[in-house]
Amino acid sequence: MQAALPPWLWNLIVAVVKPTLILAFIGLNALLLIWGERKVAARIQRRRGPEVVGGPWGVLQGIADGVKLFAKEDVMPARADRWVWSLAPSVVFVPAAMVFLVLPFGALGPSGPVLVMRDLENAVLYLMAVASFTALGIWMAGWGSNSKYSLLGAMRAISMLISYEVPLVLAVLGVVLAAGSLSVVDIVRAQESRWFIIPQFLGFLVFYAATLAELNRTPFDLVLGESEIVVGYATEYSGIRWSMFFFAEYGALVASSLVAANLFLGGWHGPFYPGVHWVLIKTYALVFLAIWIRWTLPRFRIDQVMDFGWKVLLPLSLLNLTATGAWMAVKA
């Protein structure tokens, strides 16, 4: 098919199809996870769900929420910075979508082609760089709103993001040392005989805890603490713009779980089922774990969050990296 089309047309089709597939995957997951999180929360906390618009098993509640958000008036604060305030939701959402570009979803056979949008040699560096752009969007939302509540929420969010990015990157470096590559595909292939969660179990715990903080998930959701700062940096947003922040959160939750599944849980490696099935099973198992933690643990105070990042996760990540480096030196 590629030979029958001009190169420029083929490149245009690929450039349109790939982002469309990513956005469709994120949108489908957002709808599924909104429904799934409500069902899990109701089970854990023994609560009853909606009985009027919920429909069978509550599947219609998400549709009702979508209609409500699209129908709401898009209100902009009178003194807001128009362009900064308007672009902030998109800047927060784009990194959550760009992460999927280098994450493999499986392989066609032991030595067959890998199902990945783009296999970059420095994919891990790409992931860390793209994920850091979220802080820019959060700051734009807080500053552009021209509201003290939004600004305070943005400052709290960025301080937490910066604090937890350090142990997160150090935990990933342990996997990079063990695999000897920055390519996510090569890292998965290096786990054919043993998943990295066994030798890198400490790194996995640090990575997963730091990921929950990066996603503003409980117990690290002080950024959106309604009892303290209304809704943080998103206080002055409504309707579809407000929903984009949380649309990005669910997309980032799936993306981070997919990253952990590939880096620590062997990616597509597993018995009996095809590789794509194993990637999805591991990814959604980690998503379920995040939802379970959210509806089980209370929220940390801001001093507890910062102390946990700098005094607990950072030393553990350094210990894991040192032990991994020593082990690789002994093996060499």
C-alpha positions as CSV (number, residue, x, y, z in Angstrom):
1,M,0.0,0.0,0.0
2,Q,2.9,2.4,0.8
3,A,4.4,1.7,-2.6
4,A,1.1,2.6,-4.3
5,L,0.9,6.0,-2.7
6,P,3.2,9.0,-3.1
7,P,5.6,9.4,-0.1
8,W,4.1,12.7,1.0
9,L,0.6,11.3,1.0
10,W,1.7,8.2,3.0
11,N,3.5,10.4,5.6
12,L,0.4,12.6,5.9
13,I,-1.9,9.6,6.5
14,V,0.5,8.2,9.1
15,A,0.7,11.7,10.8
16,V,-3.1,11.9,11.0
17,V,-3.8,8.2,12.0
18,K,-1.3,7.9,14.8
19,P,-2.5,10.9,16.9
20,T,-6.1,9.9,16.2
21,L,-5.5,6.4,17.5
22,I,-3.9,7.8,20.6
23,L,-6.7,10.3,21.3
24,A,-9.3,7.5,20.7
25,F,-7.5,5.2,23.2
26,I,-7.3,8.0,25.8
27,G,-10.9,8.9,25.3
28,L,-12.1,5.3,25.6
29,N,-10.0,4.8,28.7
30,A,-11.3,8.0,30.3
31,L,-14.9,6.9,29.9
32,L,-14.1,3.4,31.2
33,L,-12.1,4.6,34.2
34,I,-14.6,7.2,35.3
35,W,-17.2,4.4,35.4
36,G,-14.7,1.9,36.9
37,E,-13.5,4.3,39.6
38,R,-17.1,4.9,40.8
39,K,-17.8,1.2,40.9
40,V,-14.7,0.4,42.8
41,A,-15.2,3.3,45.2
42,A,-18.8,2.2,45.9
43,R,-17.6,-1.4,46.6
44,I,-14.7,-0.3,48.9
45,Q,-16.7,2.3,50.8
46,R,-20.1,0.4,50.7
47,R,-21.8,3.3,49.0
48,R,-24.8,3.3,46.6
49,G,-24.3,4.7,43.2
50,P,-26.7,6.8,41.1
51,E,-30.2,5.3,40.6
52,V,-31.8,7.8,38.3
53,V,-29.5,8.6,35.4
54,G,-27.1,5.8,36.1
55,G,-28.9,3.2,34.0
56,P,-27.9,-0.5,34.1
57,W,-24.8,-0.8,36.3
58,G,-24.3,3.0,36.2
59,V,-23.0,3.0,32.6
60,L,-25.1,6.1,31.7
61,Q,-23.7,8.3,34.4
62,G,-20.6,9.1,32.4
63,I,-22.8,10.2,29.4
64,A,-24.8,12.4,31.7
65,D,-21.6,14.0,33.1
66,G,-20.4,14.6,29.5
67,V,-23.6,16.3,28.5
68,K,-23.5,18.4,31.6
69,L,-19.9,19.5,31.0
70,F,-20.4,20.3,27.4
71,A,-23.6,22.3,28.1
72,K,-22.0,24.4,30.9
73,E,-21.1,28.0,30.1
74,D,-17.4,28.6,29.6
75,V,-16.7,31.4,32.0
76,M,-13.5,33.3,32.0
77,P,-12.4,35.5,34.9
78,A,-12.6,39.2,34.1
79,R,-8.9,39.9,34.9
80,A,-7.5,36.6,33.7
81,D,-4.7,36.5,31.1
82,R,-6.8,35.4,28.1
83,W,-4.2,33.4,26.2
84,V,-2.4,31.9,29.1
85,W,-5.6,30.9,30.8
86,S,-7.1,29.4,27.6
87,L,-4.1,27.4,26.6
88,A,-3.4,25.9,30.0
89,P,-5.8,22.9,29.7
90,S,-4.3,21.9,26.4
91,V,-0.7,22.2,27.7
92,V,-1.6,19.9,30.6
93,F,-3.3,17.4,28.2
94,V,-0.7,17.2,25.4
95,P,2.0,15.5,27.5
96,A,-0.4,12.8,28.6
97,A,-1.0,12.0,24.9
98,M,2.6,12.3,23.7
99,V,3.8,9.7,26.2
100,F,2.0,6.9,24.3
101,L,4.2,7.6,21.2
102,V,7.1,5.4,22.5
103,L,5.2,2.9,24.7
104,P,4.9,-0.7,23.2
105,F,1.6,-2.5,23.4
106,G,3.0,-5.9,22.5
107,A,5.0,-7.9,20.0
108,L,3.9,-10.3,17.2
109,G,5.8,-13.4,18.2
110,P,9.1,-13.8,20.1
111,S,11.2,-12.0,17.4
112,G,8.4,-10.4,15.5
113,P,7.6,-6.7,15.0
114,V,6.7,-4.6,18.1
115,L,3.4,-2.8,18.3
116,V,4.7,0.7,19.0
117,M,4.2,4.1,17.4
118,R,7.9,5.0,17.4
119,D,10.8,3.0,18.8
120,L,13.2,5.7,19.9
121,E,16.7,4.8,21.1
122,N,16.4,7.4,23.9
123,A,12.7,6.7,24.7
124,V,13.2,6.9,28.5
125,L,14.7,10.4,28.2
126,Y,11.8,11.4,25.9
127,L,9.3,10.1,28.6
128,M,11.0,12.0,31.4
129,A,11.1,15.2,29.3
130,V,7.5,15.1,28.1
131,A,6.2,14.3,31.5
132,S,7.8,17.4,33.0
133,F,5.8,19.7,30.7
134,T,2.8,19.2,32.9
135,A,4.2,21.6,35.4
136,L,4.2,24.3,32.8
137,G,0.5,23.9,32.1
138,I,-0.3,23.9,35.8
139,W,1.6,27.1,36.3
140,M,-0.1,28.7,33.3
141,A,-3.5,27.7,34.8
142,G,-2.7,29.2,38.2
143,W,-1.0,32.4,37.0
144,G,-3.4,33.0,34.1
145,S,-6.5,32.8,36.3
146,N,-5.3,35.9,38.3
147,S,-6.7,34.3,41.5
148,K,-4.9,33.8,44.8
149,Y,-6.5,30.4,45.2
150,S,-5.5,29.2,41.8
151,L,-2.0,30.6,42.2
152,L,-1.6,29.0,45.6
153,G,-2.8,25.7,44.2
154,A,-0.4,25.9,41.2
155,M,2.6,26.7,43.5
156,R,1.7,23.7,45.7
157,A,1.4,21.5,42.7
158,I,4.7,22.5,41.1
159,S,6.6,22.1,44.4
160,M,5.3,18.6,44.7
161,L,5.9,17.7,41.1
162,I,9.5,18.9,41.2
163,S,10.1,17.0,44.5
164,Y,8.8,13.7,43.3
165,E,10.4,13.9,39.8
166,V,13.8,13.4,41.4
167,P,13.2,10.0,43.0
168,L,11.0,8.9,40.0
169,V,13.9,9.5,37.5
170,L,16.4,7.8,39.8
171,A,14.1,4.8,40.1
172,V,13.9,4.6,36.3
173,L,17.7,4.9,36.0
174,G,18.0,1.6,38.0
175,V,16.0,-0.1,35.2
176,V,18.2,1.6,32.5
177,L,21.3,0.3,34.2
178,A,19.9,-3.2,34.4
179,A,18.8,-3.3,30.8
180,G,21.8,-1.3,29.4
181,S,19.5,0.7,27.1
182,L,17.3,3.8,27.0
183,S,14.8,2.2,24.6
184,V,11.6,0.9,26.1
185,V,11.4,-1.9,23.6
186,D,15.0,-3.0,24.5
187,I,14.1,-2.8,28.2
188,V,11.1,-5.1,27.7
189,R,13.2,-7.6,25.7
190,A,15.7,-7.7,28.5
191,Q,13.0,-9.0,30.8
192,E,12.3,-12.2,28.7
193,S,13.7,-14.5,31.4
194,R,13.1,-12.3,34.5
195,W,11.0,-9.3,35.1
196,F,12.7,-6.3,36.6
197,I,10.3,-6.0,39.4
198,I,12.2,-8.8,41.1
199,P,15.7,-7.2,41.2
200,Q,14.2,-3.7,41.1
201,F,11.4,-4.2,43.6
202,L,12.5,-1.2,45.7
203,G,12.8,0.9,42.5
204,F,9.3,-0.1,41.5
205,L,7.9,0.9,44.9
206,V,9.6,4.3,44.6
207,F,8.4,4.7,41.0
208,Y,4.8,3.9,41.7
209,A,4.6,6.1,44.8
210,A,6.2,9.0,42.9
211,T,3.8,8.4,40.0
212,L,0.8,8.7,42.3
213,A,2.1,12.0,43.5
214,E,2.7,13.2,39.9
215,L,-0.9,12.3,39.1
216,N,-2.3,14.1,42.1
217,R,-3.8,10.9,43.3
218,T,-4.7,10.2,46.9
219,P,-2.9,10.3,49.3
220,F,-1.0,13.0,47.4
221,D,-4.0,15.0,46.2
222,L,-3.3,18.1,48.3
223,V,-3.1,20.0,45.1
224,L,-6.9,19.7,44.6
225,G,-7.7,19.8,48.3
226,E,-11.3,21.2,48.2
227,S,-11.3,21.9,51.9
228,E,-8.1,24.0,51.7
229,I,-7.8,25.7,48.3
230,V,-11.2,25.0,46.5
231,V,-10.0,23.0,43.5
232,G,-6.4,24.3,43.3
233,Y,-5.1,25.6,40.0
234,A,-8.4,24.6,38.3
235,T,-10.6,26.8,40.5
236,E,-11.5,29.4,37.8
237,Y,-12.3,26.8,35.1
238,S,-15.7,25.4,34.2
239,G,-17.3,23.2,31.6
240,I,-15.2,21.5,29.0
241,R,-12.0,23.3,30.0
242,W,-12.3,22.1,33.5
243,S,-12.9,18.5,32.3
244,M,-9.8,18.6,30.2
245,F,-7.6,18.7,33.3
246,F,-9.2,15.5,34.6
247,F,-9.4,14.0,31.2
248,A,-5.6,14.5,31.2
249,E,-5.3,12.9,34.6
250,Y,-7.0,9.7,33.6
251,G,-4.9,9.6,30.4
252,A,-1.8,10.1,32.5
253,L,-2.9,7.3,34.9
254,V,-3.1,4.8,32.0
255,A,0.1,6.1,30.5
256,S,2.1,5.8,33.8
257,S,0.6,2.3,34.4
258,L,1.7,1.3,30.9
259,V,5.2,2.7,31.6
260,A,5.4,0.7,34.8
261,A,4.2,-2.4,33.1
262,N,6.9,-2.1,30.4
263,L,9.7,-1.1,32.7
264,F,9.1,-3.4,35.7
265,L,6.5,-6.0,34.8
266,G,8.0,-7.5,31.6
267,G,5.7,-5.7,29.1
268,W,4.3,-8.3,26.7
269,H,6.1,-11.3,28.3
270,G,3.8,-13.8,29.8
271,P,2.5,-17.4,29.4
272,F,-0.6,-18.6,27.5
273,Y,-1.9,-15.3,26.1
274,P,-0.6,-13.1,23.3
275,G,1.7,-10.2,24.2
276,V,-1.0,-7.5,23.8
277,H,-3.2,-9.2,26.4
278,W,-0.4,-9.2,28.9
279,V,0.4,-5.6,28.4
280,L,-3.3,-4.6,29.0
281,I,-3.7,-7.0,32.0
282,K,-0.6,-5.6,33.7
283,T,-1.5,-2.0,32.9
284,Y,-5.1,-2.2,34.2
285,A,-4.0,-4.1,37.3
286,L,-1.8,-1.1,38.2
287,V,-4.7,1.3,37.4
288,F,-6.9,-0.7,39.7
289,L,-4.2,-0.6,42.4
290,A,-4.2,3.3,42.1
291,I,-8.0,3.4,42.4
292,W,-7.9,1.1,45.4
293,I,-5.3,3.3,47.1
294,R,-7.3,6.4,46.4
295,W,-10.4,5.2,48.1
296,T,-8.6,3.6,51.1
297,L,-6.0,6.1,52.4
298,P,-6.6,9.6,53.7
299,R,-4.9,12.7,52.2
300,F,-1.5,13.7,53.5
301,R,-0.8,17.2,54.7
302,I,1.5,19.3,52.6
303,D,4.4,18.9,55.1
304,Q,3.9,15.1,55.1
305,V,3.9,15.0,51.3
306,M,7.2,17.0,51.0
307,D,8.8,15.0,53.8
308,F,7.9,11.7,52.3
309,G,9.4,12.7,48.9
310,W,12.7,14.2,50.2
311,K,13.2,12.1,53.3
312,V,11.9,8.7,52.3
313,L,11.6,8.2,48.5
314,L,14.8,10.1,47.6
315,P,17.1,8.0,49.9
316,L,15.4,4.8,48.8
317,S,15.9,5.7,45.1
318,L,19.6,6.5,45.7
319,L,20.0,3.2,47.6
320,N,18.4,1.3,44.8
321,L,20.5,3.0,42.2
322,T,23.7,2.4,44.2
323,A,22.9,-1.2,44.7
324,T,22.1,-1.7,41.0
325,G,25.3,0.0,39.9
326,A,27.3,-2.1,42.3
327,W,25.7,-5.3,41.1
328,M,26.3,-4.4,37.4
329,A,30.0,-3.7,38.3
330,V,30.3,-7.1,39.9
331,K,28.7,-8.8,37.0
332,A,31.1,-7.0,34.5
